[in-house]
């Protein structure tokens, strides 16, 4: 992976697994324990810097154009992406440290391209897309989006509506989209122009398995699109499954 083009600036709010939302103040010596607490405390152009660990709480940028990044933005070490984890890992493990519900990361309040989310693994969402951008256009980079299960509207990894989101250096794998609602194994894109580069998309499925037997196969083995443009640059696809790899629908037709 190439070195990220963004740095970090403004006041820095620190998050760590040994922090506290009750007694912490977001400093390096006294960090918060939840990413959402740091986001809520921040202002535009601030940075939320997250130490390696497992974080269970869902995230909403609440309209703030800030950087939320793991220590990858400091050290540029790929292992940090793998060890800074949002979600329980297994969407079917109801006894994990995160419990049985993780609603992922949301950009639904008009965030623009200066809102950066970078350097994390997102895994274990159930029933909803792990990253949702609606009427917002953040910059998403250096993410591993894996092992998520979706059975409502949205893609197995990304749900993008009325957005011009920039996606860079992502690995999207092992996600599953079931049900006949709008979606795709990796992405659902509606009324958007998406820029997607330097990424790997593999082993995502739009199928319904029951005890290892395929019961139904749905459209959008990679992506389902509606009235949208997807600009691809240096993307590798492998082992994705569904009725159509790319399912496109145009409301004007």
VOPAGU-2260 file (C-alpha; in pm, 1 decimal, decimal comma):
REM VOPAGU-2260
SITE   aa  ch    i         X         Y         Z
SITE  UNK   A    0       0,0       0,0       0,0
SITE  UNK   A    1     116,6     349,4     -70,9
SITE  UNK   A    2     165,5     606,5     202,8
SITE  UNK   A    3    -153,7     801,9     279,0
SITE  UNK   A    4    -163,5    1151,0     134,4
SITE  UNK   A    5    -339,5    1297,0     437,0
SITE  UNK   A    6    -178,0    1392,2     763,0
SITE  UNK   A    7    -347,2    1498,0    1079,3
SITE  UNK   A    8    -397,5    1850,2    1206,9
SITE  UNK   A    9    -592,4    2061,2    1449,0
SITE  UNK   A   10    -649,1    1950,5    1805,8
SITE  UNK   A   11    -606,3    1573,7    1846,5
SITE  UNK   A   12    -854,4    1366,2    2042,6
SITE  UNK   A   13    -712,0    1035,5    2160,2
SITE  UNK   A   14    -901,3     705,5    2187,7
SITE  UNK   A   15    -766,3     384,6    2341,3
SITE  UNK   A   16    -908,6      54,5    2472,8
SITE  UNK   A   17    -792,7     145,3    2825,0
SITE  UNK   A   18    -951,0     491,6    2812,9
SITE  UNK   A   19   -1271,0     617,1    2973,6
SITE  UNK   A   20   -1564,7     820,4    2849,6
SITE  UNK   A   21   -1652,7     911,1    3207,5
SITE  UNK   A   22   -1317,5    1029,7    3341,6
SITE  UNK   A   23   -1119,2    1076,1    3020,4
SITE  UNK   A   24   -1067,2    1414,7    2857,3
SITE  UNK   A   25    -943,2    1293,6    2518,5
SITE  UNK   A   26    -579,9    1376,4    2586,7
SITE  UNK   A   27    -289,8    1141,7    2515,0
SITE  UNK   A   28    -251,2    1071,4    2888,0
SITE  UNK   A   29    -625,9    1040,7    2954,1
SITE  UNK   A   30    -796,6     913,3    2635,0
SITE  UNK   A   31   -1158,4     831,9    2568,0
SITE  UNK   A   32   -1258,1     467,5    2525,2
SITE  UNK   A   33   -1510,3     520,6    2244,2
SITE  UNK   A   34   -1456,8     675,9    1904,3
SITE  UNK   A   35   -1801,8     835,7    1912,2
SITE  UNK   A   36   -1718,4    1025,8    2232,3
SITE  UNK   A   37   -1413,9    1175,9    2061,7
SITE  UNK   A   38   -1614,5    1267,2    1751,6
SITE  UNK   A   39   -1877,9    1436,2    1964,8
SITE  UNK   A   40   -1606,9    1641,4    2139,9
SITE  UNK   A   41   -1432,9    1744,1    1816,2
SITE  UNK   A   42   -1477,2    2036,0    1579,8
SITE  UNK   A   43   -1419,1    2065,2    1205,6
SITE  UNK   A   44   -1053,3    2005,5    1105,3
SITE  UNK   A   45    -975,3    1815,5    1428,3
SITE  UNK   A   46    -827,9    1466,2    1434,5
SITE  UNK   A   47    -951,2    1162,5    1627,3
SITE  UNK   A   48    -651,9     929,3    1670,3
SITE  UNK   A   49    -741,8     570,8    1762,4
SITE  UNK   A   50    -500,8     322,0    1922,6
SITE  UNK   A   51    -506,1     -46,0    1819,8
SITE  UNK   A   52    -778,3    -254,6    1981,3
SITE  UNK   A   53   -1136,6    -371,3    1935,0
SITE  UNK   A   54   -1411,2    -106,8    1939,1
SITE  UNK   A   55   -1773,5    -212,8    1955,4
SITE  UNK   A   56   -1960,7     114,8    1935,9
SITE  UNK   A   57   -2123,9     230,3    1613,1
SITE  UNK   A   58   -1994,2     556,5    1464,6
SITE  UNK   A   59   -2170,5     862,5    1323,0
SITE  UNK   A   60   -1961,0    1157,3    1199,6
SITE  UNK   A   61   -2262,1    1383,8    1283,3
SITE  UNK   A   62   -2178,0    1627,1    1004,7
SITE  UNK   A   63   -1821,0    1698,1    1116,2
SITE  UNK   A   64   -1542,3    1725,8     860,5
SITE  UNK   A   65   -1267,5    1569,8    1067,1
SITE  UNK   A   66   -1001,7    1298,9    1035,9
SITE  UNK   A   67   -1077,6     974,4    1219,6
SITE  UNK   A   68    -776,2     750,5    1181,0
SITE  UNK   A   69    -585,8     467,0    1339,2
SITE  UNK   A   70    -215,2     497,1    1414,6
SITE  UNK   A   71    -160,6     396,3    1052,2
SITE  UNK   A   72    -162,8     766,8     969,5
SITE  UNK   A   73     146,4     799,3    1189,7
SITE  UNK   A   74     338,6     474,2    1136,3
SITE  UNK   A   75     221,1     361,5     788,2
SITE  UNK   A   76     233,3       0,4     912,1
SITE  UNK   A   77     -27,1    -229,1     754,6
SITE  UNK   A   78     -49,2    -440,3    1070,8
SITE  UNK   A   79    -209,3    -145,8    1248,9
SITE  UNK   A   80    -504,6    -160,2    1008,1
SITE  UNK   A   81    -554,8    -527,0    1094,5
SITE  UNK   A   82    -530,6    -464,0    1469,2
SITE  UNK   A   83    -759,6    -158,7    1491,9
SITE  UNK   A   84   -1097,1    -325,3    1460,9
SITE  UNK   A   85   -1452,3    -194,7    1460,2
SITE  UNK   A   86   -1714,5    -461,9    1526,4
SITE  UNK   A   87   -1733,5    -811,9    1671,7
SITE  UNK   A   88   -1566,8    -993,0    1381,3
SITE  UNK   A   89   -1828,6   -1265,7    1345,9
SITE  UNK   A   90   -2183,0   -1136,4    1279,6
SITE  UNK   A   91   -2323,0   -1463,2    1417,1
SITE  UNK   A   92   -2121,9   -1465,9    1741,7
SITE  UNK   A   93   -2380,5   -1338,3    1987,6
SITE  UNK   A   94   -2143,6   -1399,2    2279,7
SITE  UNK   A   95   -1852,4   -1190,4    2154,1
SITE  UNK   A   96   -1724,2    -892,8    2350,6
SITE  UNK   A   97   -1931,3    -671,0    2121,5
SITE  UNK   A   98   -2258,0    -857,6    2167,5
SITE  UNK   A   99   -2489,0    -921,3    1874,6
SITE  UNK   A  100   -2522,8    -578,8    1714,3
SITE  UNK   A  101   -2282,9    -334,8    1550,8
SITE  UNK   A  102   -2433,7     -76,4    1318,3
SITE  UNK   A  103   -2113,2      29,3    1144,2
SITE  UNK   A  104   -2003,2     376,8    1036,2
SITE  UNK   A  105   -2241,8     645,5     911,4
SITE  UNK   A  106   -2195,8     962,0     709,4
SITE  UNK   A  107   -2551,5    1092,3     682,4
SITE  UNK   A  108   -2525,9    1461,1     772,8
SITE  UNK   A  109   -2363,0    1626,3     471,1
SITE  UNK   A  110   -1996,2    1548,4     539,0
SITE  UNK   A  111   -1765,4    1643,8     250,5
SITE  UNK   A  112   -1432,6    1516,8     114,4
SITE  UNK   A  113   -1239,5    1669,9     405,9
SITE  UNK   A  114   -1405,3    1413,4     633,5
SITE  UNK   A  115   -1149,4    1131,5     633,1
SITE  UNK   A  116   -1196,3     782,3     772,8
SITE  UNK   A  117    -880,1     577,5     742,4
SITE  UNK   A  118    -680,1     285,8     876,0
SITE  UNK   A  119    -938,0      43,1    1022,4
SITE  UNK   A  120   -1083,5    -304,6     986,0
SITE  UNK   A  121   -1465,6    -305,8     990,0
SITE  UNK   A  122   -1611,7    -648,8    1051,5
SITE  UNK   A  123   -1914,2    -823,7    1193,9
SITE  UNK   A  124   -2206,9    -597,5    1110,5
SITE  UNK   A  125   -2536,6    -778,9    1076,4
SITE  UNK   A  126   -2839,0    -652,7     886,8
SITE  UNK   A  127   -2705,1    -313,2     780,3
SITE  UNK   A  128   -2419,6    -192,1     560,5
SITE  UNK   A  129   -2095,9    -145,5     757,2
SITE  UNK   A  130   -2032,5     193,3     592,6
SITE  UNK   A  131   -2320,6     415,0     487,2
SITE  UNK   A  132   -2284,5     747,6     301,5
SITE  UNK   A  133   -2613,6     926,5     233,8
SITE  UNK   A  134   -2611,2    1285,0     103,6
SITE  UNK   A  135   -2245,7    1291,4     207,5
SITE  UNK   A  136   -1911,5    1254,9      27,6
SITE  UNK   A  137   -1632,4    1159,1     268,5
SITE  UNK   A  138   -1288,7    1023,6     181,8
SITE  UNK   A  139   -1246,4     657,6     279,4
SITE  UNK   A  140    -903,4     496,4     262,3
SITE  UNK   A  141    -686,2     212,9     393,9
SITE  UNK   A  142    -978,2       7,0     518,6
SITE  UNK   A  143   -1040,1    -366,5     546,4
SITE  UNK   A  144   -1413,7    -433,9     518,2
SITE  UNK   A  145   -1473,0    -803,3     573,7
SITE  UNK   A  146   -1712,8   -1065,6     702,9
SITE  UNK   A  147   -2026,4    -851,3     720,4
SITE  UNK   A  148   -2378,4    -984,3     658,5
SITE  UNK   A  149   -2652,4    -765,8     511,1
SITE  UNK   A  150   -3018,9    -856,0     469,7
SITE  UNK   A  151   -3171,8    -509,6     416,4
SITE  UNK   A  152   -3112,2    -230,5     164,3
SITE  UNK   A  153   -2744,5    -160,4     107,6
SITE  UNK   A  154   -2428,3    -329,1      -9,4
SITE  UNK   A  155   -2235,8    -590,8     181,2
SITE  UNK   A  156   -1962,7    -334,2     248,8
SITE  UNK   A  157   -2076,6       8,5     125,0
SITE  UNK   A  158   -2412,2     184,3      88,1
SITE  UNK   A  159   -2372,2     505,3    -115,1
SITE  UNK   A  160   -2663,9     734,8    -197,6
SITE  UNK   A  161   -2639,8    1084,8    -349,1
SITE  UNK   A  162   -2268,1    1080,5    -285,2
SITE  UNK   A  163   -1935,3    1158,1    -448,4
SITE  UNK   A  164   -1732,7     950,8    -206,3
SITE  UNK   A  165   -1366,7     881,0    -280,0
SITE  UNK   A  166   -1259,3     522,0    -205,6
SITE  UNK   A  167    -888,5     442,0    -200,9
SITE  UNK   A  168    -679,6     144,5     -91,5
SITE  UNK   A  169    -963,0     -74,5      31,7
SITE  UNK   A  170    -974,4    -451,4      74,8
SITE  UNK   A  171   -1336,0    -571,3      59,5
SITE  UNK   A  172   -1377,3    -943,3     114,5
SITE  UNK   A  173   -1603,8   -1210,4     257,7
SITE  UNK   A  174   -1914,8    -993,6     275,4
SITE  UNK   A  175   -2261,0   -1134,3     208,7
SITE  UNK   A  176   -2579,8    -967,3      83,1
SITE  UNK   A  177   -2906,0   -1159,1     109,1
SITE  UNK   A  178   -3264,2   -1069,1      29,8
SITE  UNK   A  179   -3432,5    -911,7    -270,8
SITE  UNK   A  180   -3400,5    -552,5    -143,0
SITE  UNK   A  181   -3161,2    -310,4    -312,7
SITE  UNK   A  182   -2798,5    -406,0    -273,1
SITE  UNK   A  183   -2487,0    -577,5    -400,3
SITE  UNK   A  184   -2238,0    -817,8    -247,0
SITE  UNK   A  185   -1981,3    -540,0    -205,6
SITE  UNK   A  186   -2155,8    -209,6    -286,6
SITE  UNK   A  187   -2490,2     -47,0    -350,6
SITE  UNK   A  188   -2464,3     287,1    -533,1
SITE  UNK   A  189   -2760,5     513,8    -604,6
SITE  UNK   A  190   -2762,1     861,7    -764,9
SITE  UNK   A  191   -2388,5     894,9    -706,3
SITE  UNK   A  192   -2051,6     946,4    -871,9
SITE  UNK   A  193   -1795,8     727,7    -697,0
SITE  UNK   A  194   -1417,9     728,9    -741,3
SITE  UNK   A  195   -1266,5     389,8    -653,8
SITE  UNK   A  196    -892,7     321,4    -681,8
SITE  UNK   A  197    -605,4      92,5    -579,6
SITE  UNK   A  198    -823,5    -171,1    -414,7
SITE  UNK   A  199    -901,2    -542,9    -394,7
SITE  UNK   A  200   -1256,6    -687,1    -396,4
SITE  UNK   A  201   -1283,3   -1064,0    -354,4
SITE  UNK   A  202   -1499,3   -1350,6    -225,8
SITE  UNK   A  203   -1810,2   -1139,6    -167,3
SITE  UNK   A  204   -2144,0   -1306,6    -235,0
SITE  UNK   A  205   -2502,5   -1219,0    -314,2
SITE  UNK   A  206   -2637,2   -1562,2    -230,8
SITE  UNK   A  207   -2847,0   -1721,6      42,3
SITE  UNK   A  208   -2681,2   -2029,2     190,3
SITE  UNK   A  209   -2851,8   -2277,8     420,0
SITE  UNK   A  210   -2626,6   -2544,5     571,0
SITE  UNK   A  211   -2384,7   -2493,8     284,8
SITE  UNK   A  212   -2653,7   -2527,1      16,4
SITE  UNK   A  213   -2732,6   -2233,1    -213,7
SITE  UNK   A  214   -3100,4   -2150,0    -173,4
SITE  UNK   A  215   -3118,1   -1823,4    -371,4
SITE  UNK   A  216   -2883,6   -1617,8    -585,4
SITE  UNK   A  217   -2932,1   -1241,7    -609,0
SITE  UNK   A  218   -2819,6    -974,6    -854,0
SITE  UNK   A  219   -2504,9    -773,4    -789,7
SITE  UNK   A  220   -2224,2   -1018,5    -721,0
SITE  UNK   A  221   -2000,0    -712,4    -682,1
SITE  UNK   A  222   -2211,9    -399,7    -708,1
SITE  UNK   A  223   -2570,1    -292,1    -771,6
SITE  UNK   A  224   -2604,1      56,2    -921,0
SITE  UNK   A  225   -2887,6     294,3    -999,3
SITE  UNK   A  226   -2843,6     620,8   -1193,1
SITE  UNK   A  227   -2476,8     632,1   -1097,1
SITE  UNK   A  228   -2121,9     642,3   -1228,8
SITE  UNK   A  229   -1846,9     425,4   -1084,0
SITE  UNK   A  230   -1495,7     533,8   -1185,0
SITE  UNK   A  231   -1248,3     246,7   -1145,2
SITE  UNK   A  232    -869,2     274,3   -1138,3
SITE  UNK   A  233    -643,3     -21,5   -1055,3
SITE  UNK   A  234    -906,3    -249,3    -899,3
SITE  UNK   A  235    -872,2    -628,1    -874,3
SITE  UNK   A  236   -1185,5    -847,5    -855,5
SITE  UNK   A  237   -1177,7   -1219,2    -771,5
SITE  UNK   A  238   -1419,2   -1487,6    -657,6
SITE  UNK   A  239   -1729,2   -1271,1    -615,9
SITE  UNK   A  240   -2063,5   -1443,3    -673,7
SITE  UNK   A  241   -2413,9   -1340,6    -772,8
SITE  UNK   A  242   -2644,3   -1344,8   -1075,3
SITE  UNK   A  243   -2463,5   -1047,5   -1230,6
SITE  UNK   A  244   -2126,3    -914,1   -1119,2
SITE  UNK   A  245   -2248,8    -559,7   -1190,2
SITE  UNK   A  246   -2620,3    -492,7   -1187,5
SITE  UNK   A  247   -2717,9    -153,6   -1329,6
SITE  UNK   A  248   -3061,5       3,6   -1334,0
SITE  UNK   A  249   -3148,3     343,0   -1481,7
SITE  UNK   A  250   -3473,4     500,3   -1368,2
SITE  UNK   A  251   -3483,1     704,6   -1690,2
SITE  UNK   A  252   -3511,6     396,6   -1904,3
